[in-house]
């Protein structure tokens, strides 16, 4: 693998594992023995996380286009 690929794999594994751990910790907040919350509270959490995941997907999709979202039949824009 190339150096850029190696760095991507290294950072992706580290960052995704960190994100999974943080999501699991957020899930721990559902323990009603320790916390009190309302449906509106966790719906706001879900919306915030969903929005960031959508943004991440958009950025990857945009990067794969190679054109920063601009249309061109020439492919060199």
N, C-alpha and C positions, 0 to 999 in steps of 0.2 A: 504494500500500500504506500501511497505517497504521503509526504509529511502533512499536507493539509487534511487528507483523509484521516490519518492517524489522530491528529489533534481533534477533528470533529468527533470521531468515535469516542475518544477519551472524555471529552467534555460532555457529549450527549449522554453517555452512560452515567457520569457523575451527576449531571443536572437533572436527568429524568428520575434517577433514584432519589435524589433530594426532594424533588417535587412530589413523588409518590409518598415519601415519608411525611412530608408536610400535610398532604391531603389526608393521610391516615390520622395524623394528630388533630386535624380539624374534625374528622369523624368522631374522635373521642369526645368532642364537645356534646355529642348526642346523649351522653350518659346523664339521665335525669336525676340520678342519685347525687351527682356532684354539681350540676348546672341547671339553671332555670332559663328557658328561652321560649320564644313564641314562633309560630310558623313564619311570620314575616321576617324574623331574624335569619333563619336558615335559608329562606328563599332569596334574601339579599346576598348571602354567601354564595349560593348556587349561581345567581346571575353574574356576580363578579368573576367567579372562576370560569363560567361559560364564556363570558365576554373575552377574557384573556386567552382562552383556548381557541376561540374563533379568530382572534387577532394573530395568534401564532400560526394557525393554518393558512391564513391569508398571506402572511409574510413568506411562508415556505412555497405556497403556490405562485406568488409573484416572482420569487427568486427562480423558480423552475421555468417561468416564461422567458426569463433572460431579458425582458424588455421593460421591466418596471411597470407593467400593466398597460403599456402602449401597444396598440395594434399596428402591425406592419406586415405586408405580404413579402417584403424583402428580407425580414429577419435580422436586419442589421441596425435597427433603431435602438 
